[in-house]
């Protein structure tokens, strides 16, 4: 059973996406395990996004990269984005939590692909906003 699950995961990960100009990539680092930190990139066509008010779920996205490294720099992220663009398509947008290496990599990538939009995911943006808004609130800090 485990072998079949691994094969299915590998097949899903290595399957090419159709060429289209409306891909949105969701990109983040996994939790670091030992010396390795994994970059995960999920893809969804803008045309396939759920209607407003409905959440995106795992059935809506497909993994296109799961790349481990001992460290990630902006240059590494840019190189990974270039490789993925050649294998799939240049995305319309890339959504991240605005980690420094991800932002630097996307900015470098945008030099060659200026139409690509970089988006800050709402969950992280809202958390940063509320943290700055409430950082002096004793009740919030105690929470």
C-alpha positions, 0 to 999 in steps of 0.5 A, spaced: 500 500 500 505 504 501 509 503 495 502 505 491 501 511 495 508 513 493 508 512 486 501 516 486 505 521 489 510 521 484 506 521 478 502 527 481 508 531 482 511 529 475 505 530 471 506 536 467 500 541 467 497 544 461 500 550 458 495 556 460 496 563 461 492 563 468 496 559 473 496 561 480 502 558 484 502 558 491 509 557 494 511 556 501 517 553 505 515 546 509 517 546 516 525 544 517 526 537 518 534 536 520 538 540 515 533 540 510 527 545 508 523 544 503 520 548 498 512 546 496 509 549 490 502 548 488 498 550 482 491 552 480 488 555 474 485 562 475 479 559 471 478 553 476 478 557 482 472 556 487 467 561 487 467 567 491 466 565 499 468 558 498 475 556 500 480 553 496 481 545 498 486 540 496 482 538 490 483 544 487 490 544 487 496 540 484 503 540 486 508 542 481 514 542 486 517 539 492 524 541 493 528 540 499 535 544 500 539 545 506 538 552 505 534 557 500 536 564 498 533 568 493 537 566 487 535 559 489 528 561 489 528 564 482 532 558 479 526 554 481 521 558 478 525 559 472 525 551 472 518 550 473 516 555 468 520 551 463 516 545 465 509 548 466 508 555 464 509 562 466 504 563 472 500 569 472 501 570 479 505 567 485 502 567 492 507 567 498 507 568 506 512 574 504 518 570 507 524 574 505 528 569 500 521 568 497 520 575 496 527 576 493 526 570 488 520 572 486 523 579 484 528 576 481 524 572 477 519 578 475 525 581 472 525 576 466 517 575 467 514 582 468 507 581 468 507 576 473 504 578 480 506 577 487 501 576 492 501 576 499 497 571 502 491 574 506 492 569 512 499 572 514 498 579 512 492 579 517 496 576 522 502 581 521 497 587 521 493 584 528 500 583 531 502 590 529 495 593 531 495 589 538 502 589 540 501 594 546 495 591 548 496 587 555 490 582 554 493 580 547 500 580 549 498 575 554 494 571 549 
